């Protein structure tokens, strides 16, 4: 099949071995790429191991759309067994490394084992080396990026970790290009456990497509359509920060550890304030609608902002200044910490202080304390030791009912949407295959614009449709979903792109089936690796059921637990899973996963 490099690069750090393998046609056909490739390999090869042992493997995977001259195609997926959740974990990242990997002749890199000393992987087309990285170890991601660019060139694709990953902090992530991040469920810690500081990729080849001329025409028309969209100009001014005002108006802005859905100082830090402070814009390769907005932070340094990090490091911890939020975000990027989980951990500690369940005094909106906490969390010191394994781990340590306001699902912290009045989005968080991530089904805008408070089967059907598109197709193609989500770029473009690239016609029904296969395999992996896994793991935090907000239009509103459970049962029914959320044998068999069903039954 065209459009793929067709090769998997395998690196064993323990043995210093490097090998190349063919990727089968059935793998491409059944799993497409990206997340699909990752879960298939992890299912086959990563069984009953400690996520931070040398037996774990980390996968860097592209898809057929990665690196193509198409809108927002500079993406790849980073995946492993998660040290934060214990199950399957992944994240996508926009990076030049995606483009270079395809041009170097590989669709995937699989790293296993553990190097004896700090190392980094250098991939230059067919020439692959494991190099010494002792001088990079301990350096933050910005410093290490500069050093590696000086050695290998500014255009190199570089994936790396900061001190948080080296310290095996479970909320550490993988960074690229001083602000691009991917792998929320602890992918940085997996790299750190392998003594792998970075992966540097330089590819000079070309991608073998079926019809380059048609692809070039389609790509050009796609870019033109995006720039002609009604919302494009406003998007370019505010990016994802346009969601800040919208969330506050609709009572779903994460505020004071998700206790509230509105922030009294929202007008001091919304998208219009961002416009006034804006000095630059930053995006991923091949992007015509960059989402990273640069301002000067509280120390007058350049720092990047988007809605998720502002929501979680702003109102969620009571901070009301964009420059201050920007400084915390830059610190997180330098340490290699996931900003969503970081904001949740800080909010959890502030509430724990407020409730008196920890002796330390940390007030809401305390900027100096927040900076100290970033350093302690990244270093695994002080109060950072309490949340090194996220808010679920912290609540298990301190007890005293803190699990009820530890804002997580499956061990992964909830991203920046308060769902007291959004049962569909709560179900989206509950059923996300990696934990409480919004990337799989951002149903909240559709939900609020239709029948916000309903618990209907139709809403569950819409959720699954979104998961098939976002978590199934976009995560495996691998391409950014924002053109579709934010400016209504037509979904009908993507089958056309795939046909020009691969030579195969795939309808959306075909792509939905691939998405279903991926979701079922991830679900099966959770059950195999975490035997106690089941229905309870799909419940959002008790706070949304028991503690309604005291302010705003969602004052007094909370999710009805019985109705949520009915939605969850409908979700399982529509997915072809049993009442405990485990895929049925006939469902797996229909998706061509007969071996998976046999292994689960055994």
Residue pairs with C-beta under 8 A, 6 or more apart in sequence:
1 25
1 28
1 29
1 502
1 503
1 504
2 208
2 209
2 210
2 501
2 502
2 503
3 64
3 68
3 207
3 208
3 209
3 210
3 498
3 501
3 502
3 503
4 23
4 28
4 33
4 64
4 107
4 208
4 502
5 101
5 102
5 104
5 105
5 106
5 107
5 207
5 208
6 22
6 23
6 107
7 20
7 21
7 22
7 23
7 105
7 106
7 107
8 20
8 21
8 22
8 23
8 106
8 107
8 108
8 109
8 110
9 18
9 19
9 20
9 106
9 108
9 109
9 110
9 123
9 128
10 17
10 18
10 19
10 20
10 21
10 109
10 110
10 112
11 17
11 18
11 109
11 110
11 111
11 112
11 113
11 121
11 128
11 130
12 18
12 19
12 112
12 113
13 54
13 111
13 112
13 113
13 114
13 115
13 119
13 130
13 194
13 195
13 196
14 54
14 112
14 113
14 114
14 115
15 113
16 130
18 128
18 130
20 106
23 37
23 107
23 108
27 37
27 40
28 64
28 502
29 504
30 36
30 40
30 514
30 517
30 592
31 37
31 39
31 40
31 476
31 514
31 517
31 518
32 63
32 64
32 473
32 476
32 477
32 511
32 514
33 61
33 62
33 63
33 64
33 65
33 66
33 107
33 476
33 477
33 478
34 61
34 62
34 63
34 66
34 75
34 76
34 77
34 92
34 475
34 476
34 477
34 478
35 61
35 77
35 79
35 90
35 92
35 471
35 475
35 476
35 478
35 518
36 63
36 476
36 514
36 517
36 518
37 59
37 61
37 63
37 77
37 107
37 108
37 476
38 59
38 61
38 77
38 79
38 90
38 108
39 79
39 88
39 90
39 518
39 521
39 522
39 525
40 521
41 57
41 59
41 108
41 110
42 57
42 59
42 79
42 80
42 81
42 88
42 525
43 521
43 524
43 525
43 596
45 57
46 55
46 56
46 57
46 80
46 81
47 528
47 529
48 529
49 55
49 56
49 81
50 56
51 80
51 81
51 82
51 83
51 86
51 186
51 190
51 193
52 83
52 168
52 189
52 190
52 193
53 193
54 112
54 113
54 114
54 193
54 194
55 112
56 80
56 81
56 112
56 190
56 193
57 80
57 110
57 111
57 112
58 78
58 79
58 80
58 110
58 111
58 187
58 190
58 191
58 194
58 196
59 77
59 78
59 79
59 80
59 108
59 109
59 110
60 76
60 77
60 78
60 97
60 101
60 108
60 109
60 110
60 111
60 159
60 199
61 76
61 77
61 78
61 79
61 107
61 108
61 109
61 478
62 75
62 76
62 77
62 98
62 101
62 102
62 107
62 108
62 478
63 75
63 77
63 107
63 476
63 477
63 478
63 479
64 477
64 498
64 501
64 502
65 73
65 477
65 478
65 479
65 494
65 497
65 498
65 501
66 73
66 74
66 75
66 76
66 98
66 99
66 101
66 102
66 477
66 478
66 479
67 73
67 74
67 98
67 99
67 100
67 101
67 102
67 103
67 207
67 285
67 286
68 207
68 209
68 215
68 219
68 286
68 497
68 501
69 215
69 216
69 219
69 286
70 215
70 218
70 219
70 222
70 286
70 479
70 497
71 219
71 222
71 223
71 226
71 286
71 287
71 288
71 479
71 480
71 483
71 489
72 94
72 284
72 286
72 287
72 288
72 289
72 479
72 480
72 482
72 483
73 285
73 286
73 479
73 480
74 94
74 95
74 96
74 98
74 99
74 284
74 285
74 286
74 287
74 480
75 92
75 93
75 94
75 95
75 98
75 284
75 478
75 479
75 480
76 92
76 93
76 95
76 97
76 98
76 101
76 182
76 478
77 90
77 91
77 92
77 93
77 182
77 475
77 476
77 478
78 90
78 91
78 92
78 93
78 159
78 174
78 182
78 183
78 187
79 88
79 89
79 90
79 91
79 183
79 187
80 89
80 90
80 183
80 187
80 190
81 87
81 88
81 89
81 190
81 529
82 88
82 89
82 185
82 186
82 187
82 411
82 412
82 434
82 435
83 168
83 170
83 185
83 186
83 189
83 190
83 193
84 170
84 171
84 185
84 186
84 189
84 341
84 389
84 390
84 411
84 412
84 435
85 185
85 186
85 410
85 411
85 412
85 434
85 435
86 411
86 529
86 530
87 410
87 434
87 435
87 525
87 526
87 529
87 530
87 533
88 433
88 434
88 522
88 525
88 526
89 183
89 184
89 185
89 186
89 187
89 412
89 434
89 435
90 183
90 185
90 187
90 434
90 475
91 173
91 174
91 181
91 182
91 183
91 184
91 185
91 187
91 434
92 182
92 439
92 475
92 478
92 480
93 159
93 174
93 176
93 180
93 181
93 182
93 183
94 176
94 180
94 182
94 283
94 284
94 285
94 287
94 480
95 157
95 158
95 159
95 176
95 177
95 180
95 182
95 284
95 285
96 155
96 156
96 157
96 158
96 176
96 177
96 285
97 157
97 158
97 159
97 176
97 199
97 201
98 157
98 285
98 478
99 157
99 203
99 285
99 286
100 123
100 156
100 157
100 201
100 202
100 203
101 107
101 109
101 123
101 157
101 201
101 203
102 203
102 207
103 203
103 204
103 205
103 206
103 207
104 123
104 124
104 125
104 126
104 201
104 202
104 203
104 204
104 205
105 125
105 126
105 203
105 205
106 123
109 121
109 123
109 199
111 121
111 191
111 194
111 196
111 199
113 194
114 193
114 194
114 195
115 130
115 194
115 195
115 196
116 195
117 132
117 134
117 195
118 132
118 133
118 134
118 136
118 137
118 195
118 197
119 130
119 131
119 132
119 133
119 195
119 196
119 197
120 130
120 131
120 133
120 136
120 148
120 160
120 196
120 197
120 198
120 199
120 200
121 128
121 129
121 130
121 131
121 196
121 198
121 199
121 200
122 128
122 129
122 130
122 131
122 152
122 200
123 199
123 200
123 201
123 202
123 203
124 201
124 202
124 203
125 202
125 203
125 204
125 205
133 197
133 198
135 147
136 144
136 147
136 148
136 197
136 198
137 166
137 197
138 163
138 166
139 147
139 162
139 163
140 162
140 163
140 334
140 335
140 336
141 160
141 161
141 162
141 175
141 178
141 333
141 334
141 335
141 336
142 178
142 333
142 334
143 334
144 160
144 162
144 197
144 198
145 158
145 160
145 175
145 176
145 177
145 178
148 156
148 158
148 160
148 198
148 200
149 156
149 158
152 158
152 200
152 202
153 202
155 202
156 200
156 201
156 202
157 176
157 200
157 201
157 202
157 203
158 176
158 177
158 198
158 199
158 200
158 201
159 174
159 175
159 176
159 198
159 199
159 201
160 174
160 175
160 176
160 197
160 198
160 199
160 336
161 172
161 173
161 174
161 175
161 188
161 191
161 192
161 196
161 197
161 198
161 336
162 172
162 175
162 188
162 333
162 334
162 335
162 336
162 337
162 378
163 335
163 336
163 378
163 379
164 171
164 172
164 188
164 189
164 335
164 336
164 337
164 377
164 378
164 379
165 172
165 173
165 174
165 188
165 189
165 191
165 192
165 336
166 192
166 197
167 192
167 378
167 379
167 380
168 189
168 192
168 193
168 380
168 388
169 186
169 188
169 189
169 337
169 377
169 378
169 380
169 384
169 388
170 186
170 189
170 388
170 389
170 390
170 393
171 184
171 186
171 337
171 338
171 341
171 342
171 345
171 377
171 387
171 388
171 390
171 413
172 186
172 187
172 188
172 189
172 192
172 335
172 336
172 337
172 338
172 378
173 181
173 182
173 183
173 184
173 186
173 187
173 188
173 336
173 337
173 338
174 181
174 182
174 183
174 187
174 188
174 191
174 336
175 181
175 188
175 333
175 336
176 182
178 304
178 333
179 282
179 292
179 304
179 333
180 284
181 333
181 338
181 339
184 338
184 340
184 341
184 412
184 434
184 435
184 437
185 411
185 412
185 434
185 435
188 336
188 337
191 197
209 215
209 500
209 501
210 499
210 500
210 501
210 502
210 503
211 500
211 503
214 500
215 497
215 500
215 501
218 493
218 496
218 497
218 500
219 497
222 489
222 493
222 497
223 288
225 489
225 490
225 493
226 232
226 288
226 289
226 483
226 487
226 489
227 288
229 487
229 488
229 489
230 487
231 486
231 487
231 488
232 289
232 487
234 242
235 242
235 289
235 486
235 487
236 281
236 289
236 290
237 271
237 275
237 278
238 271
238 272
238 274
238 275
238 293
239 281
239 290
239 291
239 292
239 293
239 306
239 307
240 291
240 306
240 307
240 308
240 482
240 486
241 270
241 271
241 274
241 293
241 305
241 306
241 307
241 310
242 271
242 307
243 307
244 253
244 266
244 269
244 270
244 271
244 307
244 310
244 311
245 266
245 270
245 271
245 272
247 253
247 261
247 307
247 311
247 416
247 417
247 418
248 261
248 262
248 263
248 266
248 270
250 261
250 448
250 553
251 261
251 262
251 418
251 420
251 421
251 549
251 552
251 553
251 554
251 557
252 261
252 417
252 418
252 419
252 420
252 421
252 422
252 425
252 444
252 448
252 554
253 260
253 261
253 262
253 263
253 266
253 311
253 315
253 416
253 418
254 261
254 311
254 312
254 315
254 316
254 343
254 347
254 414
254 416
254 417
254 418
255 261
255 262
255 263
255 315
255 316
255 318
255 418
256 315
256 316
256 317
256 318
256 347
256 350
256 351
256 364
257 316
257 317
257 344
257 347
257 348
257 350
257 351
257 405
257 407
258 316
258 347
258 405
258 407
258 414
258 418
258 541
258 543
258 544
259 351
259 405
259 543
259 547
259 549
259 550
260 418
260 549
260 550
260 551
260 552
261 418
261 420
261 421
261 549
261 551
261 552
261 554
262 549
262 551
262 552
262 553
262 554
263 314
263 315
263 320
264 551
265 315
265 320
266 315
267 273
268 320
268 321
268 322
269 310
269 314
269 315
269 320
269 321
269 322
269 325
273 322
274 293
274 295
274 305
274 322
277 295
277 296
277 322
277 323
278 293
278 294
278 295
279 294
279 295
279 296
279 302
280 293
280 294
280 302
281 290
281 292
281 293
281 294
282 290
282 292
282 293
282 294
282 304
283 289
283 290
283 291
283 292
284 290
284 480
287 480
289 482
289 483
289 486
289 487
291 306
291 482
292 304
292 305
292 306
293 304
293 305
293 306
294 302
294 303
294 304
294 305
295 302
295 303
295 305
295 322
295 323
295 326
296 302
296 303
296 323
296 326
297 303
297 323
297 324
297 326
297 327
297 329
297 330
298 321
298 323
298 324
298 326
298 327
298 367
299 327
301 327
301 330
302 330
303 326
303 327
303 329
303 330
304 326
304 329
304 330
304 333
305 322
305 325
305 326
305 329
307 416
308 339
308 340
308 415
308 416
308 438
309 325
309 329
309 332
309 339
309 340
309 343
310 322
310 325
310 329
310 416
311 343
311 416
312 339
312 340
312 342
312 343
312 344
312 347
312 415
312 416
313 319
313 325
313 328
313 329
313 332
313 339
313 342
313 343
313 346
313 370
314 320
314 322
314 325
316 343
316 344
316 346
316 347
316 416
317 343
317 346
317 347
317 350
317 364
317 365
317 370
318 350
318 363
318 364
318 365
318 366
319 325
319 328
319 365
319 367
319 370
320 365
321 367
324 367
327 371
328 342
328 370
328 371
328 374
329 339
331 371
331 374
331 375
331 378
332 338
332 339
332 342
332 374
332 378
333 339
335 374
335 375
335 377
335 378
336 378
337 374
337 377
337 378
338 413
340 413
340 414
340 415
340 416
341 390
341 391
341 412
341 413
342 374
342 377
343 416
344 390
344 391
344 407
344 408
344 413
344 414
345 373
345 377
345 387
345 390
345 391
345 394
345 413
346 370
346 373
346 374
346 377
347 407
348 387
348 391
348 394
348 395
348 402
348 405
348 406
348 407
349 358
349 360
349 362
349 373
349 383
349 386
349 387
349 394
350 362
350 363
350 364
350 366
351 405
352 358
352 394
352 398
352 402
353 360
353 361
353 362
353 363
354 364
355 400
357 398
357 400
357 402
358 383
358 386
358 398
360 383
362 369
362 373
363 369
372 382
373 383
373 384
375 381
375 384
376 382
376 383
376 384
376 385
377 383
377 384
377 387
377 388
378 384
380 388
386 394
386 397
386 398
387 393
387 394
390 408
390 411
390 412
390 413
391 406
391 407
391 408
391 413
392 403
392 406
392 408
392 411
393 411
394 402
394 406
395 402
395 403
395 406
396 403
403 542
404 541
404 542
404 543
404 546
404 547
405 541
405 542
405 543
405 547
406 541
407 413
407 414
407 436
407 541
407 543
408 414
408 435
408 436
408 541
409 429
409 430
409 432
409 435
409 436
409 537
409 538
409 539
409 540
409 541
410 432
410 434
410 435
410 436
410 537
411 435
412 432
412 434
412 435
412 436
412 437
413 435
413 436
414 429
414 436
414 540
414 541
415 429
415 436
415 437
415 438
416 438
417 425
417 429
417 438
417 444
418 549
418 554
419 425
419 426
419 429
419 444
419 540
419 544
419 559
420 544
420 548
420 549
420 554
420 557
420 558
420 559
421 452
421 453
421 553
421 554
421 557
422 444
422 447
422 448
422 452
423 453
423 454
423 455
423 459
423 559
423 560
423 563
423 564
423 567
424 443
424 444
424 446
424 447
424 459
424 460
424 462
424 463
424 567
425 442
425 443
425 444
425 447
426 540
426 544
426 559
426 564
427 460
427 463
427 564
427 567
427 568
427 571
428 438
428 440
428 441
428 442
428 443
428 444
428 463
428 466
428 467
429 436
429 437
429 438
429 540
430 436
430 538
430 539
430 540
430 568
431 440
431 441
431 463
431 467
431 538
431 568
431 571
432 438
432 439
432 440
432 441
432 471
433 440
433 471
433 519
433 522
433 523
433 526
434 440
434 522
436 540
439 470
439 471
439 475
439 481
440 466
440 467
440 470
440 471
440 475
441 463
441 466
441 467
441 470
441 471
442 466
442 470
442 485
443 459
443 462
443 463
443 466
446 462
446 466
447 459
451 459
453 557
455 560
455 563
455 564
455 566
455 567
457 567
457 570
457 574
459 567
460 567
460 570
460 571
460 574
461 574
463 571
464 571
464 574
464 575
467 515
467 519
468 511
468 512
468 515
468 516
469 481
469 484
469 491
469 515
470 481
471 515
471 518
471 519
472 511
472 512
472 514
472 515
472 516
472 518
472 519
473 494
473 511
473 514
473 515
474 480
474 481
474 484
475 518
476 514
476 515
476 518
477 494
477 498
479 494
483 489
484 490
484 491
491 508
494 511
495 505
495 506
495 507
495 508
495 511
498 504
498 506
499 505
499 506
513 591
516 575
516 591
517 591
517 592
517 593
519 575
520 575
520 576
520 583
520 587
520 588
520 591
520 593
520 596
521 593
521 596
523 577
523 581
523 582
523 583
524 582
524 583
524 588
524 593
524 596
524 599
524 600
526 533
526 537
527 533
527 534
527 582
527 600
528 599
528 600
534 580
534 581
534 582
535 568
535 579
535 580
535 581
537 581
538 568
538 581
539 564
539 568
540 559
540 564
544 558
544 559
545 558
545 559
545 560
545 561
545 564
546 558
547 558
548 554
548 555
548 556
548 557
548 558
549 555
549 556
549 557
568 581
569 579
572 578
572 579
572 581
575 583
575 587
576 583
576 584
576 586
576 587
576 590
577 583
577 584
577 587
578 584
582 600
583 597
583 600
585 597
585 600
585 601
588 594
588 596
588 597
588 600
589 597
